[in-house]
Every structure is written in C-alpha cells, then in structure tokens.
Amino acid sequence: MSEVMEKVSLGEIGKVVAQEGKILVVEMEKKEACAKCRACSAGLEGKTMVIRAQNLCNAQIGDNVEVRLDNSDFLRAVLIMYGIPFLAFATGIFAGYYGWSFLIGTKAAELAGFVLGIAFVLAAYGIIKLNEPRFKKGNYVPKAVARV
C-alpha cells in the first residue's frame, strides 16, 4: 500500500501560454492551498498563477495540460524551502545564545542568539539559491505529462 502512495502525483490542469524551448509556461487556476502557502507570489493576488513545467507531452501554446509533481519530490522541495532554514534558525539561536553566554556573559545573549539565527537563515537561503540550478535539473520541476 505504501508503494502505491509514493507513486501518487499532485496533478493540476492548466493552459499553455508560452513555450521556452522544452519548458512550457502554464497558467493555472490558483487553489486554496496556494493562497495559504505564499511560498511564491502566486498566493498574493489574482485567481491564476503561472508556472514553468517540462514539456513531456509535446504540448503547444493554447493546449490544456496536466501538470504533475510527485508527492515525494514535493515533500523534498518543502523540506528544502522550510526545513533547512528552520534548522539554520534554531542552530543560530542556540549557538548565538550559548556562545555569547560562554564568551561574554548572559548580558544580551538573547539578542545575540536572535541575530545569529537570522544570519544563519539568510545563509541557508543563500545556499539554497546557489543550488537552484541543480534543483531545476532534478525532480523538483513540475512536468506537463498529458494534453487534456
């Protein structure tokens, strides 16, 4: 049963509005989860969002396509975008607080922990951004799998 669940994909229907080589630009109706997530600008305004997807179905501009991202890949992407920065923040807080307390004393240790936590989050997002081309080549890119 768990093998079957791992293969399930998140599929949505959208309309191809442009083509950039083997990449399709697909306009999709925004779902409620998108509005709540706000990981990208899609959750901010309007009723549609635009995404880029690999063209696995030879779709053309004007075609409706099914866009999928495997559940396991989606969860990994969420872990990268939220889990790693959270761990960096927690590590920075503890390192800043206890490092400051050990080296200088407890005065302003909370502030030092907070500042180092923010610095670690910024560094984590910087590392994620530097590795973005690698992620875009892998399984983290949505795929247009069928014309509908």
Secondary structure as GFF3:
##gff-version 3
##sequence-region A 1 148
A	DSSP	alpha_helix	2	7	.	.	.	ID=ss1
A	DSSP	beta_strand	9	20	.	.	.	ID=ss2
A	DSSP	beta_strand	23	29	.	.	.	ID=ss3
A	DSSP	alpha_helix	32	37	.	.	.	ID=ss4
A	DSSP	three_ten_helix	41	43	.	.	.	ID=ss5
A	DSSP	beta_strand	48	55	.	.	.	ID=ss6
A	DSSP	beta_strand	64	70	.	.	.	ID=ss7
A	DSSP	alpha_helix	71	78	.	.	.	ID=ss8
A	DSSP	pi_helix	79	83	.	.	.	ID=ss9
A	DSSP	alpha_helix	84	103	.	.	.	ID=ss10
A	DSSP	alpha_helix	109	130	.	.	.	ID=ss11
A	DSSP	alpha_helix	132	137	.	.	.	ID=ss12
A	DSSP	beta_strand	143	147	.	.	.	ID=ss13
###
